Amino acid sequence: MASGTLVLLRHGESVWNLENRFTGWTDVPLTAKGRAEARAAAEKLAGFRFDYAFSSALVRAQETLEIILDVLGQRDVTVVYTEALNERHYGLLQGLNKARTAEKLGLEIVTLWRRSYQFRPPRGESLADTRQRVVVYYRQRIEPHVLAGATVLVVAHANSLRALVMELDDIKAEAVPALRIPTGVPRLYRIDSDGRIIECRYL
């Protein structure tokens, strides 16, 4: 049975990743390390010819994707940018240092805001909120290409990809705190035309 290929990739290290700040929808660029991570990811993807690429509307994901397509010599790929794949919105936490916020407000509540499924930071999104928008977009706009046999690259963020991996791998809410998405490491899915995952691994 024919299968499609889906590759998920978290953008390389951003300036605020380096500074340990809540980033969310704030538009910050990659660091030199982040650009190197994007190039390293491209080397792991050298054997793939992508039909479509999707990125969030944030520059750190877009820059990662552009580096990868440049390295692969595939700038002719159809690229779609969408806010639906943006990082989880951290509301009033955006811009704050994570460690200092935990010292001020307490590690327990900050950990709930960062790692739990249901808790929302003030004026921000829970992972459940993020999952809803990401999965709707995936089912409507990305999955049809994969089911038709295409090879698709999605470059997004820690929490938007956590949301999608939860859906694809059927991960329950109680297991979410342990779910980590590393920067710059491609995650490969091969999916048959009925939507069954026949292979899943990091490259």
C-alpha positions as CSV (number, residue, x, y, z in Angstrom):
1,M,0.0,0.0,0.0
2,A,1.3,3.4,-0.9
3,S,2.3,5.7,1.9
4,G,3.0,9.4,2.4
5,T,5.8,11.0,4.4
6,L,5.4,13.6,7.1
7,V,8.5,15.2,8.7
8,L,8.0,17.4,11.8
9,L,10.8,19.8,12.9
10,R,11.0,22.2,15.8
11,H,12.9,25.4,14.7
12,G,16.5,25.9,15.8
13,E,17.4,27.7,19.0
14,S,16.0,31.2,19.1
15,V,17.4,34.3,20.9
16,W,14.8,33.9,23.6
17,N,15.4,30.2,23.9
18,L,19.0,31.1,24.7
19,E,17.9,33.8,27.2
20,N,15.4,31.3,28.8
21,R,12.4,33.6,28.2
22,F,8.8,32.7,27.5
23,T,8.5,33.4,23.8
24,G,5.1,32.4,22.6
25,W,4.0,34.6,19.6
26,T,6.8,37.1,20.1
27,D,8.7,37.2,16.9
28,V,12.4,36.6,17.7
29,P,15.1,35.3,15.3
30,L,17.4,32.3,15.5
31,T,20.8,32.4,17.2
32,A,23.9,31.3,15.4
33,K,23.4,27.9,17.1
34,G,19.8,27.8,15.8
35,R,21.0,28.4,12.2
36,A,23.6,25.7,12.6
37,E,20.8,23.3,13.9
38,A,18.8,24.1,10.8
39,R,21.7,23.2,8.6
40,A,22.3,20.0,10.5
41,A,18.6,19.1,10.2
42,A,18.9,19.7,6.4
43,E,21.8,17.3,6.2
44,K,19.6,14.6,7.8
45,L,16.9,15.3,5.3
46,A,19.2,15.1,2.2
47,G,17.5,12.0,0.9
48,F,14.0,13.6,0.9
49,R,12.3,15.4,-1.9
50,F,9.5,17.5,-0.4
51,D,6.3,18.3,-2.2
52,Y,5.0,20.7,0.3
53,A,6.3,22.6,3.3
54,F,4.4,24.3,6.1
55,S,5.6,26.7,8.7
56,S,4.2,28.9,11.4
57,A,3.9,32.6,10.8
58,L,6.8,33.3,13.2
59,V,10.3,34.2,11.9
60,R,12.2,31.6,13.8
61,A,10.3,28.8,12.1
62,Q,10.4,30.5,8.7
63,E,14.1,31.1,8.9
64,T,14.7,27.4,9.9
65,L,12.6,26.3,6.9
66,E,14.4,28.7,4.5
67,I,17.8,27.4,5.6
68,I,16.7,23.8,5.1
69,L,15.3,24.4,1.6
70,D,18.4,26.4,0.6
71,V,20.7,23.6,1.8
72,L,18.6,21.0,0.0
73,G,18.3,23.1,-3.1
74,Q,14.5,22.8,-2.9
75,R,13.4,26.5,-2.9
76,D,10.8,25.5,-5.6
77,V,8.7,23.6,-3.0
78,T,5.2,24.9,-2.3
79,V,5.4,26.7,1.0
80,V,2.5,27.7,3.3
81,Y,2.8,29.9,6.3
82,T,0.0,29.9,8.9
83,E,-0.7,31.2,12.4
84,A,-2.4,27.9,13.1
85,L,1.0,26.4,13.6
86,N,2.3,29.2,15.8
87,E,3.8,28.4,19.2
88,R,1.4,28.3,22.1
89,H,0.5,31.9,23.2
90,Y,2.0,32.5,26.6
91,G,-0.1,35.6,27.4
92,L,1.3,37.8,30.1
93,L,4.3,35.5,30.6
94,Q,5.7,36.4,27.2
95,G,9.2,38.0,27.5
96,L,9.6,37.0,31.1
97,N,12.6,34.9,32.2
98,K,11.4,31.4,33.1
99,A,13.7,30.8,36.1
100,R,13.0,34.2,37.7
101,T,9.3,33.8,37.1
102,A,9.4,30.5,38.9
103,E,11.3,32.1,41.8
104,K,8.7,34.9,42.0
105,L,5.5,33.0,41.5
106,G,6.5,29.4,42.6
107,L,7.9,26.5,40.6
108,E,4.7,24.5,40.9
109,I,2.4,27.0,39.2
110,V,5.0,27.8,36.5
111,T,5.5,24.1,35.8
112,L,1.7,23.7,35.4
113,W,1.6,26.6,32.9
114,R,4.5,25.2,31.0
115,R,4.0,21.4,31.0
116,S,0.4,20.6,31.8
117,Y,-2.4,20.0,29.2
118,Q,-5.3,22.1,30.6
119,F,-3.8,25.0,32.6
120,R,-3.6,28.4,30.9
121,P,-1.1,31.1,31.8
122,P,-2.7,34.5,32.3
123,R,-4.3,35.6,29.1
124,G,-2.6,32.8,27.2
125,E,-3.4,29.4,25.7
126,S,-3.3,26.0,27.4
127,L,-1.8,23.1,25.4
128,A,-5.4,21.9,24.9
129,D,-6.2,25.2,23.2
130,T,-3.1,24.9,21.0
131,R,-3.9,21.4,20.1
132,Q,-7.4,22.3,18.9
133,R,-6.2,24.8,16.4
134,V,-3.2,22.8,15.3
135,V,-5.1,19.5,14.8
136,V,-7.9,21.2,12.9
137,Y,-5.4,22.7,10.5
138,Y,-3.5,19.5,10.1
139,R,-6.6,17.4,9.3
140,Q,-7.9,20.0,6.8
141,R,-4.7,21.3,5.1
142,I,-1.8,18.9,5.7
143,E,-3.1,15.4,6.1
144,P,-4.8,15.2,2.7
145,H,-1.4,15.7,1.0
146,V,0.2,12.9,3.1
147,L,-2.7,10.5,2.5
148,A,-2.3,11.2,-1.2
149,G,1.3,10.0,-1.0
150,A,3.1,13.3,-0.8
151,T,6.2,14.1,1.2
152,V,5.5,17.0,3.6
153,L,7.7,19.0,5.9
154,V,6.2,20.9,8.9
155,V,8.5,23.4,10.7
156,A,6.9,24.7,13.9
157,H,7.4,25.0,17.7
158,A,7.8,23.0,20.9
159,N,4.1,23.2,21.9
160,S,2.4,23.2,18.5
161,L,4.4,20.1,17.7
162,R,3.7,18.6,21.1
163,A,0.0,19.1,20.3
164,L,0.4,17.4,16.9
165,V,2.5,14.5,18.2
166,M,-0.1,14.0,20.9
167,E,-2.7,13.5,18.2
168,L,-0.6,11.4,15.9
169,D,0.8,9.1,18.6
170,D,-2.4,9.0,20.7
171,I,-0.6,10.3,23.8
172,K,-2.9,11.0,26.7
173,A,-3.0,14.2,28.7
174,E,-1.5,12.7,31.8
175,A,1.7,11.8,29.7
176,V,2.1,15.3,28.3
177,P,4.5,16.7,31.0
178,A,7.1,14.2,29.9
179,L,6.7,14.9,26.2
180,R,9.7,16.9,24.9
181,I,10.3,18.1,21.3
182,P,14.1,18.7,20.7
183,T,15.2,21.7,18.5
184,G,16.5,20.8,15.1
185,V,15.8,17.0,15.1
186,P,13.5,15.8,12.4
187,R,10.7,13.4,13.4
188,L,9.6,11.1,10.6
189,Y,6.2,9.6,10.0
190,R,5.2,7.3,7.2
191,I,1.5,7.1,6.9
192,D,-0.6,4.9,4.6
193,S,-3.6,6.1,2.6
194,D,-6.0,5.0,5.4
195,G,-4.1,7.2,7.9
196,R,-2.3,4.4,9.7
197,I,1.2,5.2,10.9
198,I,3.5,2.5,9.6
199,E,6.8,4.1,10.8
200,C,7.7,6.8,13.3
201,R,11.2,7.8,14.4
202,Y,13.6,10.6,14.9
203,L,16.2,11.0,12.2
